[in-house]
């Protein structure tokens, strides 16, 4: 395999990793933020 083929393979794997992170990990991070914000609202004195 030459250098161009390795670059394409690495780019493809990077794109797959980014898509997986975007759809799975980003949703988990957003859910934690929403949960934390909700907890702050319910525990704050009025």
VOSE-499638 format. One record per residue: residue in one letter; z, y, x negated of N, C-alpha, C in turn. Coordinates in steps of 0.2 Angstrom, whole numbers, padded with zeros to 4 digits, always signed. Layout:
aZYXZYXZYX;...
***
This chain:
x+0000-0006-0004+0000+0000+0000+0000+0006-0004;x-0004+0011-0002-0004+0017-0006+0001+0022-0004;x+0001+0028-0007+0006+0033-0005+0005+0036+0002;x-0001+0037+0004-0002+0039+0011+0000+0034+0016;x+0000+0028+0015+0002+0023+0020+0010+0023+0020;x+0013+0024+0015+0020+0024+0015+0023+0031+0018;x+0019+0036+0017+0021+0042+0021+0020+0042+0028;x+0015+0038+0030+0014+0037+0038+0019+0033+0040;x+0021+0028+0037+0026+0023+0039+0033+0027+0040;x+0035+0030+0034+0041+0034+0034+0041+0039+0040;x+0036+0043+0041+0035+0047+0046+0036+0044+0053;x+0033+0038+0054+0034+0035+0060+0041+0033+0062;x+0044+0030+0057+0051+0028+0057+0056+0034+0059;x+0054+0039+0056+0058+0045+0057+0057+0048+0064;x+0051+0048+0066+0050+0050+0073+0053+0045+0078;x+0053+0039+0077+0057+0034+0081+0064+0035+0081;x+0067+0036+0075+0074+0038+0075+0076+0044+0078;x+0072+0049+0078+0073+0056+0081+0073+0055+0089;x+0068+0051+0091+0068+0050+0099+0074+0046+0101;x+0076+0041+0098+0082+0037+0100+0088+0042+0100;x+0089+0046+0095+0094+0050+0094+0094+0055+0100;x+0088+0058+0101+0087+0063+0106+0089+0061+0113;x+0087+0055+0115+0088+0052+0122+0095+0049+0123;x+0098+0046+0117+0104+0042+0118+0110+0046+0116;x+0110+0048+0109+0115+0052+0107+0116+0059+0109;x+0111+0062+0110+0112+0069+0113+0115+0069+0120;x+0113+0064+0124+0116+0064+0131+0124+0062+0130;x+0126+0058+0126+0133+0057+0125+0137+0063+0122;x+0134+0067+0118+0137+0073+0115+0137+0078+0121;x+0132+0079+0125+0132+0083+0131+0138+0081+0136;x+0138+0075+0137+0143+0072+0142+0150+0074+0140;x+0151+0073+0133+0158+0075+0130+0159+0082+0131;x+0154+0086+0130+0155+0094+0131+0157+0095+0138;x+0154+0092+0143+0155+0094+0150+0162+0091+0152;x+0164+0086+0149+0170+0083+0151+0176+0087+0148;x+0175+0090+0142+0180+0094+0138+0181+0101+0142;x+0175+0103+0144+0175+0110+0148+0179+0109+0155;x+0177+0103+0158+0181+0102+0164+0188+0101+0163;x+0190+0098+0158+0197+0097+0157+0201+0103+0155;x+0197+0108+0152+0200+0114+0150+0201+0118+0157;x+0196+0118+0161+0197+0122+0168+0202+0119+0172;x+0203+0112+0172+0208+0109+0177+0215+0110+0174;x+0216+0111+0167+0223+0111+0164+0225+0119+0163;x+0220+0123+0164+0222+0130+0163+0227+0133+0168;x+0232+0137+0167+0236+0139+0172+0232+0145+0176;x+0234+0145+0182+0230+0150+0187+0235+0156+0189;
***
